[in-house]
Amino acid sequence: MLYLVGDLQGCSDALERLLALIGFSPSRDRLVVLGDLVNRGPGSLAVLRRLHGFGDAATCLLGNHDLHLLAVAKGARQRHRGDTFGDVLDDPQAQAHLEWLRARPLACTAGGWLCVHAGLVPQWSAADALALAAEVSAMLQGEGLGEFVHAMYGDSPARWDPALAGLARWRFVVNVLTRIRFCTADGVLDLKTKEGAGAAPAGFMPWFDVPARRSAGERVACGHWSTLGLVDRPDLLAIDTGCVWGGALTAVRVDGGRREIIQVPCAPQQQLGA
């Protein structure tokens, strides 16, 4: 059985209850976790250990919080007040966890779905997104990681240009795959607004509502946007349902022509600030 899983953000207890509910077996089943494995919840280390232990039975995408952990580990960023991945950095096996994390992809396909953490710009087809994700993944696993995480943060370039190269190109790809919510019809990004779909700034819209986007017709699954809530459309699964904020952890079974939504509520002790 194949399950797509929304943002975990260190909610290890919710993950364990989800695995128990679906009777997950790594010898039989497969998980695709749509990024943001760590941070904000109290169990980032436990989440990484659990997912790493599943081997090939779990495909875990990189989200913006996972990249933030890598940047902090490389000394490119300071810890934020709300960061809760100190257990990862302080663990005796920290380097092994970080090496595993940096080798996670930014996009994949599973069960006929293109899986990303955040979304796509209208100029990209599914094939474009996969190729660009692979390009950045190769860089993250090579000697360029340290230089890139020092240059990773920033909202420019604001629009895709195939001629982009080097750090600017990779920054744009990361911004789209791990941060996008709203853009214009011609693909200019708004990376400031974090509220739900109705909060789009003038001239902007949710990335998946852009008319004639090149990925239209593809089935896309994403997380990242907790204020959007669950979206279950024939061509779109948005399944960050805000577990770490007191919502639910969502999984969707997508194999064999079936589509089943499974949710477990956030444990009270794992609500942010509890």
Secondary structure, DSSP 8 states (H G I E B T S, - for coil): -EEEE---TT-HHHHHHHHHHHT--TTT-EEEE-S--SSSSS-HHHHHHHHHHTGGGEEE---HHHHHHHHHHTTSS---TT---HHHHHSTTHHHHHHHHHTS-SEEEETTEEEESS---TT--HHHHHHHHHHHHHHHTTTTHHHHHHH-----S-S--TT--HHHHHHHHHHHHHH--EE-TT--EE-S--S-GGG--TT-EEGGG-TT-TTTTS-EEE---TTT--EEETTEEE---BGGGTSEEEEEE-STT--EEEEEE--GGGSTT-
